[in-house]
Amino acid sequence: MTAGSEMQSWFNELTGHDSPRPWQLDLLQQNQCRSKLLRIPTGMGKTEGVLSAWLYHRIVRKDESWPRRLVWCLPMRVLVEQTVAVAEAIAKRVKNGPSVGVLMGGEDMEEWFLQPEQPWILIGTQDMLLSRALNRGYASGRARWPMEFGLLNQDSLWVMDEIQLMDVGLATSAQLQSYRDQDAGKSLRPCYTWWMSATLQPDWLHSVDSASSFDQWATTPCVVPPEDRHGGLWETSKSISTDAIASTDSRVFAERVLVEHEQTEPSEFGRVTLVVCNTVDRACDTFDALKKESPETEVHLVHGRFRPWERKPWRDKFLSRSACTPDADRIIVATQVVEAGVDISSGCLVTELAPWPNLVQRFGRCARYGDAGRVIVIDRGQDEKSSPPYSADSLTSAWAAVQSLSDVGIKRLEEYEEQLEDDARALLYPYEPAHLLMRNEFDELFDTTPDLTGADLDISRFIRSGEERDVKVFWIQIAKAKTPDQKRQPQRAELCSVPFMKSRDWLCGKETQTNRKPGLRGGMLAWVWDWLDGEWVVARRESLLPGRIVCVAASAGGYTTVQGFTPNASDAVPVVEHNGTELDAVDEADNEHDGEALSFSEWKTIACHSDEVIEAVARMAEQLQFPPNLTRILKLAARWHDVGKSHPAFQGAIVDATDESRPVRCDLAKGPPSAWVQPPGTYRMTDDGNRREYRRSFRHELASAMALFTVAKIYQPDHPGLLGPWREIFKEMGQSLECLPTRENPPDEIQAVLDCTSEEFDLLVYLVASHHGKVRVSLHASPADQDFHARANDDRGLPIRGVRNGDILPSITISVGGQQLPELPLSLAPAAMGLSHETGASWRERCQSLLTTHGPARLAMLEAILRAADVEASRLNAEDAAIMDEVTV
């Protein structure tokens, strides 16, 4: 059997089709993975073609040059749901097939980010996926951002599907890939992008930044050549006619729809009329008018402002091929959400005039299964008032095009576009993104440290333009004087996407030049999540930003199950039943500035836990085929990552006088929930007379990183990662350096640190500090640190994340059966700007050097590996021999 026939047979088994289309087989036969363009007409099996190619090379052939993660990015939630159904069905047919994960807001139940060595198919909206690729993941815990950022920019094959609907997100995807290409020499694993659409224009991807990669991307695009354009859908005819109806006259528009529906002859797929409106408001008005004019007609409303709970039955009832039965007789009123990925066939399509790429997609929903169809394009106004969300110019050029056509079948459209001059084609396919992600902006996004107010750089302008940038709203039953419980986080089924500007007007009222309406209006109860304090806080206009999750009292209204988000709806919103599942420890830790939920388990020592993390790191690094030197540093980081838990503040947080079972030792890494001082995050130092010192905001990983500087200071002050390169410079400047007595015969764990080069040392301390995603590039006092009150005559300064100059880590072991470490006094010298007499280069300078050497994506991926291994080890139930010995003594 030849390779081609073997692939064909495998495809047939996978999909159930008699044979792959020529373009699908061609894609299967391309063994080399690279970024590319796919311009395939609607209805030609794009989803199955791409899935089969990746599955064959990554899962069947196990080709390491193909990325482990297939990241399928779509412009709308409805398209995600459709693609997920296909992907799950196909993945199940593959032996040892990949898991399928969905990213659409709410709780991401699939923990793909904790399995960096495993293959995954990740399907989500451009909001969810691009925000994560920019290190600011919408609806994701802040501490998780670096993990997702690293894994989505390494070892991932991005499929940007239906790119004509992506607006500025398309340009961002091209910019991101161009920066990955620039850093390809630093990458641990390859990362590519496939751009896919029936109307794809290569120039959409061209910019100053992408110019060096563009030619390679555009080389031999995947298309259907003229010789293959015959038979099947290529022969389907779709007649087209035009009319004009005012945008404000919903009744006349509805009457025209009813007339066209009555004139449509039923077929084996029923009598289905699809009506596509350009805005949610016009779709809702049309739906209301149709119900009023013809109450007996089956009419459905589809747009993107419904909760998944209400959308769930759509597929079975009317939005799938299986629902297009001979007895079907219905009208579906929709917005752009049906332009792509929705597998229905209408005998009649009534669409508002839209830009040419959108019209082409809409034409693909007519006579999708063959036979013949009718298309009616209605001009609802081409002026600046009526044209939004599209430009008036784009409607005018599309109107001229449809006037010249009598048939919009696939074959006729291809022929029409191919005979156009370049200038005419440019008019039909204009693309001028409002914002372009620059390289310096991409690099700046690497640091996820918030400012003292918890604010971040706004990335929404790189994902969508205008008011279409969304917040995610969910409604709960709650009394007027109450605040949502901090454990109450939304589930995917209850989240509704709402344009953030509309959410502001709905919750706060329309602002004017004299009244900015900063707070909630009367009768409104709404909250947003505060990461710094780990709780829901009352929403304000300024806090309603794209990507935020907003909790709203059901009594506030704003939603109906028939029309979706409806800001003027005053009735209480039916609440989606919550399953009551509490947040997983990983989610809880990632959602809070000071969360330590991953340390809640059975008693375990730092040494035992570190050994378990090293084992997980080694396995992941081997499967990912990391170079030996890098694996060595990752394992060393795993060895030292939790030494800071020996800090008195951490140990003091698990000193509960009522719990007599607490092991009497200072090297505990884990403890059962009942043993922790309440409320959570109460890090108290050892009692001193009648006064206790609390270290709110304490982060053990910062203490761990600072301990590594101390190790070098007391065993090898001239270490190249410390003062080695600077000692002579200080001498020439006439500045004396502190001379600590050096120690000899370091324990093996310390010798491994001293054996590091300068670059390896910087990477080691960074990975140790960043392994929870809460201490990264910026080291500064948190709000809780600034509230710290020192005792009289205490001049050690404010803490940084609960760590103070002069704190001492006690003598412990950090490996089972290992040697005892000495006491390690901590210094915050690396946090200061400029060159330090104690530790050399500053923390920020070291981080910038690492970014230059490794690139943002590679560095974040290394963080992700250590973090994933830490979580895996934290979930182990294996008993700690040291604890058991102590209990039995």
C-alpha positions, 0 to 999 in steps of 0.5 A: 500500500502506497503512502497516499493510499494509506493516508486515504484509507486512514482518512476514510476510517476517521471521517466516514467519508468515501474519500478525502477531497483532493485538497484534504489529501494534499494537506495530509501528504505534507509531512513538514509543518509550517505556517500557511494559508488555506483558502477553501470555499464554504462546505468543502470540509475545512474542519475535517481536513485540518483535524485529520492532517494534525492528528495523522502527523502528531498522533499517528506518526508521532512526528516531533516537528509537529506541535503537541497542541492544536489551538483552534481559534474562532471569532464567535462562541457559536462557532466554537460549539460547532467545532468542538462537536466535530473535534470530539467525535473525530478525536474519539476515533483515534487510538490514544487520541488527544483530549479536547479542551474548550476555552470560552470563559467560566471555569476551564474544566480541562486542565490542559495547562497542567499537561504540557507534555501531552497532545491537546486540541484546544478550541476557543474564541479569539477573545479567550485565546488571543488574550492568553497568547498576550499573557492577559488571559480573559476569565483566567486567574492572573497567576495562570497567565504565564503558563498559558502564555508559554504553552500557547506560544510554544509547541502549538499549531494555531488554526485561525478559522473564519478570519474574515470575522476577526477584525483586529484579532487577525492582525494580532495573530500575524504579529504574534507569529512573526515574533515567534518566527523572530525567536525561532532560534531560541524556541524549545518547541515549534509554533506555527499558524494556519490562517483559514477562510473561504475569502482569505486574502494574503495581504491581510497578513502583511505588515512591516513586522511580518514582512520577513516571514510573509513570503514563506507563509504565502508560499503554495497556499492550500486552495482548490485548483480550477481542475478540481472545481466540478461536481457536488456543490460546485454545480449548485446554483443560487439565484440572487436578487436585491431590494432596499428597506429602511433600517428602521422599518422592521415590519416591512422587512418581516413581511418580505421575509414571510413572502419569501418563505412562502415562495420557497419550495420544500426539499428533502431538507425541509423549508428553511429560510435563514435571515441574517441581520447585521446587528443584534438589535435589528435581529431582535426587532425582526424576530418580534415583528415576525412573531407578531405578523405570523404567530403560527410560524416557527421562528428562532432567534440566534445571536451571540448575546445568549448564555450557553444554557439557552444555546445548548438546545439550538443544535438539536432543535434547528441548528444542525444538519440533522435538524434539516428534515423533510418536515422542517418548516421554519425561519431562523433570524440570526446575526453574523454568528451563522456566517461560518461553522454552522452546518445548516442549509436554507432553501432561501437566504434573506440577508442584509447588505454586508461587506463582501467577505461576510456576504460570501460566507452567508451565501454558503449557508444557502443550498449547502447540501446541494439542490438550488437556492435563492438569495435576497440581499436587502439594503438597509442603508449605506449611510454612516448611521445605518451601516454600523458595525460595518463601514459605509464604503464596504457596503457600497462596494459590496452592493455594486458587486451583487448588482452585477451577479445573477448567481452566487453559487461557489463556482460562479463566485470563484470565477467572478473574483478571479476575473477582477482587477487588483484594484477592484478586488482590493475594494471588496476586501479592504483591511486596515486594522485599527491597532497593530501589536508592536514588538516592544508591546509584546515584550512588555506584556511578559511581566504580569505584576499588577500596579498597586491598584491591581491594574494592567496594560489594556490588551483589548484593542489588539483583540477586537475593535469598537464596542464589540469587546466584551465582559462576561456577565452571570446572574445569581440570586442574592439579597440586597445587602449581601456580597457574593461568596468568594468561592462563587465563581461562574460556570461556562453555562451561565456566562453571557457576553455583553459589549463592555460599553453597553454593560456600562450604560446598562449598569451605571447609566448613560454618561454625559459630559457633566455626569460621568456616572461612575457608580452603579445606578439605583436598583443595580447590584453588580460586582467584579473580582478583586485579585489583590484581596481575593473577593468580589467588590462592587462594580464601577464604570471604570472596572467594567473592562473587556475580559472582566467577569461581572456578577449581577443580581438576578433582580437587576434584570437585563436578560430574557431567555427568548431574546438574550441580553436585553438591557431594558428588561426589568424582570428578574433573570432566571438563574442557571442552576449552579452545581455547587462545585467549589473551586479546585485548589489550582483555580483558587490559588490562581484567582488570589494574590495570596492564595496558598490552596495548593499547600492544603493537603496531608502533612509533607516535608519540603524534602519529600515534596521537592523529590516528587516535583523533581521526578515530575519535571524529569519526566516532562522534560524527557517527553518534551526532549529538552536539552540536558543542561536545561533539564538540569536547571529545571530539576535544580529549581524543583529542588530549591523551589520550596525552601522558602516555606521554612520561613517562620511566617509560613510555618506560623500559618500552620501552627494551630494550637487545637491541632495536636497532630502537627509535627514539631518541625520547621520544614513543613511544605503541606498541612491539612486544611484544619491546621491552617490559621484562619482567615486564610493568608494569615502568615504570623511570625513566632510569638514575641511576648504579647505581640505577634508580627504578621506578614500579610502577602507573604510569598514563600517562593520569593524567600526561596529565590533570595535564599539562593543569593545567600547561598552564593554569598556565603560559599562563593561571593565571587560567583559569576552570577553574583559579584564575580563580574563586578568586584574589580569595578567596585574596587576601581570606584574605591568602594569597599565590599562586605567580606563575609567569611566563606564556608567550605564543603558545601552540601551537594544541593548547594554545590549544584547551585555553585556549579551554575554559570552566570546565565544558569544562576539567573535562570535558576533564581527566576524559575524558583521565584516565578513558579506560582506566577505571583512573583516575576519581573517586578519586585515591589511592596504590595498594598499589604506590605505597605500597611506593615508597621515595624516595631520601635527601633526596627530599621529593616524597611518594608517587606516585599511580598512578606519577606524582610531584610534580615529574615532567616531561614532555619537549617533544614534538608531539602532532599530526602536523606540529604545534608543539612543546609546552614541557616540562610539570612535573607537580603532584598538587595536584588530588588533595588535598582542598579548594581548592588554591593551584595548581589551584583546585578538587580533583579530587573536587569537579570530578568531582562537578560533572561528575556534577551537570551531565551525570549518571552515564550521559551522563558514562560514555557519553562515556568509552565513546566515547573509549575505543572510538575509542582501541581502534579506533585502537590496532588500526590497522596504518597506518605512522607516517611519523615512524618511517619517516623516522627508519628511512630516515635 
